[in-house]
Amino acid sequence: MGERFATDLHQLETFIRTLEGCVQELNEARTALAHVRADQVGTQRLDESCDGFQERWKYGAEQTKKMIDAISEGVKTNKKAYEEVEESLDKAFNDIGKAATGRGVGGVR
């Protein structure tokens, strides 16, 4: 069964960094756009459209950040759980190996 299911912890870490980078890029884009005021763009209608877009962009970016943060936390939690399972299995196999060779607890020396 082990050969059919594998978790690449490095890939999980890469995915976490990618998610965190997305949040950072969203924040940078929103910050850059925040400095552009509608009254700098042109006509009143265009200015009003830009203001509306800024508000929707801000709300959407905040919602997206919340979702990405939740996904990132879930992946971090899963990665930690996989690491703990791997450590436990490694310890168990080492203990079994030591016991089988007589070097472990209860073994004959």
TORKOL-4160 file (C-alpha; in steps of 0.2 Angstrom, whole numbers, padded with zeros to 4 digits, m for minus):
109
<pt num="1" X="0000" Y="0000" Z="0000"/>
<pt num="2" X="0014" Y="0012" Z="0004"/>
<pt num="3" X="0020" Y="0012" Z="m0014"/>
<pt num="4" X="0002" Y="0018" Z="m0020"/>
<pt num="5" X="0001" Y="0033" Z="m0008"/>
<pt num="6" X="0015" Y="0046" Z="m0005"/>
<pt num="7" X="0015" Y="0063" Z="0001"/>
<pt num="8" X="0029" Y="0074" Z="m0004"/>
<pt num="9" X="0032" Y="0086" Z="0011"/>
<pt num="10" X="0044" Y="0097" Z="0000"/>
<pt num="11" X="0029" Y="0100" Z="m0012"/>
<pt num="12" X="0018" Y="0104" Z="0002"/>
<pt num="13" X="0030" Y="0117" Z="0008"/>
<pt num="14" X="0032" Y="0124" Z="m0009"/>
<pt num="15" X="0013" Y="0125" Z="m0011"/>
<pt num="16" X="0012" Y="0135" Z="0006"/>
<pt num="17" X="0025" Y="0147" Z="0000"/>
<pt num="18" X="0016" Y="0149" Z="m0017"/>
<pt num="19" X="0000" Y="0153" Z="m0007"/>
<pt num="20" X="0009" Y="0165" Z="0004"/>
<pt num="21" X="0016" Y="0174" Z="m0011"/>
<pt num="22" X="m0001" Y="0176" Z="m0019"/>
<pt num="23" X="m0007" Y="0185" Z="m0004"/>
<pt num="24" X="0008" Y="0196" Z="m0004"/>
<pt num="25" X="0006" Y="0200" Z="m0023"/>
<pt num="26" X="m0012" Y="0204" Z="m0020"/>
<pt num="27" X="m0008" Y="0216" Z="m0006"/>
<pt num="28" X="0006" Y="0224" Z="m0017"/>
<pt num="29" X="m0006" Y="0226" Z="m0032"/>
<pt num="30" X="m0020" Y="0234" Z="m0021"/>
<pt num="31" X="m0007" Y="0246" Z="m0012"/>
<pt num="32" X="m0001" Y="0251" Z="m0029"/>
<pt num="33" X="m0019" Y="0255" Z="m0035"/>
<pt num="34" X="m0023" Y="0264" Z="m0019"/>
<pt num="35" X="m0011" Y="0278" Z="m0024"/>
<pt num="36" X="m0021" Y="0281" Z="m0040"/>
<pt num="37" X="m0035" Y="0292" Z="m0037"/>
<pt num="38" X="m0050" Y="0293" Z="m0048"/>
<pt num="39" X="m0049" Y="0312" Z="m0051"/>
<pt num="40" X="m0032" Y="0308" Z="m0059"/>
<pt num="41" X="m0039" Y="0297" Z="m0073"/>
<pt num="42" X="m0051" Y="0308" Z="m0083"/>
<pt num="43" X="m0069" Y="0311" Z="m0085"/>
<pt num="44" X="m0082" Y="0311" Z="m0070"/>
<pt num="45" X="m0090" Y="0295" Z="m0077"/>
<pt num="46" X="m0073" Y="0286" Z="m0078"/>
<pt num="47" X="m0068" Y="0293" Z="m0061"/>
<pt num="48" X="m0084" Y="0286" Z="m0053"/>
<pt num="49" X="m0081" Y="0269" Z="m0062"/>
<pt num="50" X="m0063" Y="0269" Z="m0055"/>
<pt num="51" X="m0069" Y="0272" Z="m0038"/>
<pt num="52" X="m0082" Y="0258" Z="m0039"/>
<pt num="53" X="m0068" Y="0247" Z="m0045"/>
<pt num="54" X="m0057" Y="0251" Z="m0031"/>
<pt num="55" X="m0070" Y="0247" Z="m0018"/>
<pt num="56" X="m0074" Y="0230" Z="m0027"/>
<pt num="57" X="m0056" Y="0226" Z="m0029"/>
<pt num="58" X="m0052" Y="0230" Z="m0010"/>
<pt num="59" X="m0067" Y="0219" Z="m0005"/>
<pt num="60" X="m0062" Y="0205" Z="m0017"/>
<pt num="61" X="m0044" Y="0205" Z="m0012"/>
<pt num="62" X="m0049" Y="0204" Z="0006"/>
<pt num="63" X="m0060" Y="0189" Z="0003"/>
<pt num="64" X="m0047" Y="0181" Z="m0007"/>
<pt num="65" X="m0034" Y="0183" Z="0006"/>
<pt num="66" X="m0045" Y="0175" Z="0019"/>
<pt num="67" X="m0048" Y="0160" Z="0008"/>
<pt num="68" X="m0030" Y="0158" Z="0004"/>
<pt num="69" X="m0025" Y="0160" Z="0022"/>
<pt num="70" X="m0037" Y="0147" Z="0027"/>
<pt num="71" X="m0031" Y="0135" Z="0013"/>
<pt num="72" X="m0013" Y="0139" Z="0019"/>
<pt num="73" X="m0016" Y="0135" Z="0037"/>
<pt num="74" X="m0025" Y="0118" Z="0032"/>
<pt num="75" X="m0010" Y="0113" Z="0021"/>
<pt num="76" X="0002" Y="0118" Z="0035"/>
<pt num="77" X="m0008" Y="0107" Z="0048"/>
<pt num="78" X="m0008" Y="0093" Z="0035"/>
<pt num="79" X="0010" Y="0094" Z="0032"/>
<pt num="80" X="0014" Y="0094" Z="0051"/>
<pt num="81" X="0003" Y="0079" Z="0053"/>
<pt num="82" X="0012" Y="0069" Z="0039"/>
<pt num="83" X="0029" Y="0074" Z="0047"/>
<pt num="84" X="0023" Y="0067" Z="0064"/>
<pt num="85" X="0017" Y="0051" Z="0055"/>
<pt num="86" X="0033" Y="0049" Z="0046"/>
<pt num="87" X="0043" Y="0052" Z="0062"/>
<pt num="88" X="0032" Y="0039" Z="0072"/>
<pt num="89" X="0034" Y="0026" Z="0058"/>
<pt num="90" X="0053" Y="0029" Z="0057"/>
<pt num="91" X="0054" Y="0027" Z="0076"/>
<pt num="92" X="0043" Y="0011" Z="0076"/>
<pt num="93" X="0053" Y="0003" Z="0062"/>
<pt num="94" X="0070" Y="0008" Z="0071"/>
<pt num="95" X="0063" Y="0000" Z="0087"/>
<pt num="96" X="0058" Y="m0016" Z="0078"/>
<pt num="97" X="0075" Y="m0017" Z="0070"/>
<pt num="98" X="0084" Y="m0015" Z="0086"/>
<pt num="99" X="0073" Y="m0028" Z="0094"/>
<pt num="100" X="0075" Y="m0040" Z="0080"/>
<pt num="101" X="0094" Y="m0039" Z="0081"/>
<pt num="102" X="0094" Y="m0040" Z="0100"/>
<pt num="103" X="0100" Y="m0023" Z="0103"/>
<pt num="104" X="0083" Y="m0016" Z="0109"/>
<pt num="105" X="0072" Y="m0016" Z="0124"/>
<pt num="106" X="0070" Y="m0034" Z="0131"/>
<pt num="107" X="0082" Y="m0041" Z="0118"/>
<pt num="108" X="0097" Y="m0053" Z="0122"/>
<pt num="109" X="0114" Y="m0045" Z="0120"/>
